[in-house]
Amino acid sequence: MLGHTAPSLYDMRSLFQVNVEEGRHLWAMVYLLHSFFGSDGRDEAEALLQRRSGDPDSPRILQAFNNPIDSWMDFFCFTAFTDRDGKYQLAALAESGFDPLARTTQFMLTEEAYHLQTGENGVGRIIHRTAELLKAGKDPRAEGAIPMEIIQKFINFWSSASFDLFGGEDSTNASESFATGLKGRYREGDGIYSDPKALDQFYKLDIPDGDKMRTTEVPLRRAMNALLLDAYHTDCTRIAQRWQRDVEKFEIGANITLPCTKFNRRQGVYSEARFTPEGELISEAEWQKRHTDWLPTEADRAYVRSCMIKVHEPGKIANWIA
């Protein structure tokens, strides 16, 4: 479907490259399972190949990969945020003591860089085009472009869905993966951590406690997911700041921001509470009243889909993107 609504031939080529490389990453994992894990590995590899995003019978295990991508706004946000999770997970696996896995991640990380560039630049181009129209005194909707408030909602949705991919902030599984050498911390090999064993250290974690927040200390090994999420959020903040700097050049008074890691969570310590994009703890009633201000509604999604008009002529580009 995305190929039929590509805003330019350049974007169509990027779509094909991302899909081909993601397929190659899947087969690389299948190869490892077949080569090193016997019959159990072969069974798991077969299950891995059968899973499909959004399939009612055999969906992907992680929900963020089951969210529909039915517009280029979704695709660019997916590659900007969800693929970026892959970068950080692969970087942690690149520190693995299991050498075949550590070596396999290297080519994946190289290819992921293009995926992240596709998403970061794609969302930036949509923002830039909308800013151009607003600066010219035009209504983006009247021009078939995407309003800033809808762009922000998609950023909120896809970034918060990607936060969940890191797992629980306090995790015994993460501790065991680190202790056994299956995964390391982000850039562990650069020697930036004072204690490579991560013993006798703690991570300060803010958790909901009724209608307020309190701070608790989690043994550092159990907080490996939280550490990786922190690095990811810092990277995503850099992207949002880059987009915002571009918006500010137009002097239109618009703001593009990244939500707090507590916002709209379905996994981890924040999944049972409600937060604003700024990280303020709110009641369920307040969430139900305001969540459509922060996340895409079906009407928002339908409008974005209506903007997806194909442009396949060489040298031309759709009006909703720069």
C-alpha angles and dihedrals in degrees: 000000000000090000090058092053101038110148091217142357088254090059093045090055090050090051092053093046093050092049095047092049094046088053090051090052090053092052091048090058090046089052092053092049092050095044103046111019106056123214093341089055092050091051091049091047091054091051090048091055093049096054116100130186110262094358109153093216103034110018127168112275095237114064096219088068091054095056109112118254102203100146138041088247087063093045095051092046090048093053092042096049114010095042087048088062085058090056092056095043090049091047089055091048090048085069091056122131087219096090100201089056094044092051094045092056092060098074090041091055090050092053094042089063090071092048091053091047090051092054098040093048093040095056089041091054092051091050091046093052093049090048090052091054094046091049089053090053094250130138109242091214092054089052095048093251130127118263118235093244091058092046088053091050091054090048089051093048100047097039093049091047087052092051087065091059090074092065128220119349090224106044133162089193090059089049092052093047090054095042093051093046096245092124136015134197122278108286091358090153091060090072094236096137121084095214114036090191093054092219127149091015130113139206119219109229126185110217133180116257110182108300095345141052129248133186122238132179118238123193105259096239090057089051097057091114090052091050091052091047090052091055090047093049091050089054093048090048088057089055094049090049090052090053091047093052089055091050092050091059088068094052093219098136095243125138132206115196141170117237123240117265089248093063122109095345124172097176132049134019094324097052095095095049136062126236138176118240086261091058100255114150110237137175125263089248091055090048092052089050097049111024093096087061089061107032132049116270122211087257090055091050092047091052092050090050089052089058092057100102115158122242111187100158114115113258095013131106137192119266095240095064135049 
